[in-house]
């Protein structure tokens, strides 16, 4: 039974979500105070977090960023902030989904189920071995010749997606759909920045030539 932590200061909404999730086979728990949110998350050690951005004494985007430094636990942002900038910031800080209020609770349930299923599949695989390097799934790192480099969440997802399609061109549109699973916003610049950072890390392992840009087509991992 997956443990879901609800971090939402709207008591009525958090209670509704908690009851609904408990009735649908999850072990849901609501955080009641927000004076040590990050410490409480670490102590509770949930399988998934539902996180509001506007919290008393804590900023949800900051909490997301700090938790992502310590854990790959799935995070779904739930917020009344319906704008592309906050959505983009949340995703870049490591959130997996961004849901705006009011929302359909059945759709939220589907997102939770899908995210937990994907996470379980990823956790069952410790490492992916390629001919040139190793992608460590459990640690979110790339390894070669006893050297290990940590990847951000997006860098990791980009590299894994390219590995799964090695020697095939992946378009920018396909990559962005995979990264953010949303048609509501597409940010070319953010993808470009993540690709550049990933290239720099590959270069540290003398692997920069593996990731090639196909002008007007996308990217290919050779």
Secondary structure by P-SEA (a helix, b strand, c coil): cbbbbbbccaaaaaaaaaaaaaaaccccccccccccaaaaaaaacccccccccccccccaaaaaaaaaaccccbbbbbcccccaaaaaaaaaacccccccccccaaaaaaaaaaaaaaaaaaaaccccccccccccccccccccccbbbbbcaaaaaaaaaaaaaccccccaaaaaaaaccccccccaaaaaaaaaaaaaaaaaacccccccccccbbbbcc
